[in-house]
Amino acid sequence: MHALDQFRNGLDRALDALSPPTKVYAHCDIPCGIYDPHEAQISALTVLRMDQLIAELKAPANDAKPEERAAYIHKLQRYTSVKETHAERVKHEVRVIWGDYFTADMLKANPGVSDLVLRILKCASKARQETGLPAAEELLGCVQEFAEIFWKTKGTATAKLPSHQKSGGTLVVPTS
């Protein structure tokens, strides 16, 4: 250790002895204070878009060439993989915000949040299992409801704006 580092450490200890540091409490592992349900909404839109693409896929005819069958299977696998990844991302993002950001007071002020989180987790699982649009649309709706509550806890008004994504849909965004 350099002499200057030793001096700084000694000075820090002396200052701590004169004025002990105040304990701080954080709501997450790294107290960044940055939370936003945007990623969960984008992931829910991605789940919806993958289901749209799966619905648009044309199954190869019985007499299709092997490369046509392979192309179909490859696309179906990719769409399914992306959909599952983003459904899981929805679950992760919502769990982190619910577990790390929401305080007991916020949960009291918004008594349905825990039930909504459970519904989102179940909807994301259902959207992974199915390829129908209703499950993906339900997931997006639940995530949007969660986003509205999240911004309400910050005293921020929201609006639903067009996502401008190929899937269509809207995003809940803060307006103030």
Buried (B, 14 or more C-beta within 10 A) or exposed (E): EEEEEEEEEEEEEEEEEEEEEEEEEEEBEEEEEEBBBBBBBBBBBBBBBBBBBBEEEEEBEEEBEEEEEEBBEEBBEEBBEBBBBBBBBBBBBBBBBBEBBBEEEBBEEBEEBEEBBEBBBBBBBBBBEEBEBEBBBBBBBBBBBBBBBBBBBEEEEBEEEEBEBEBEBBBBBBEE
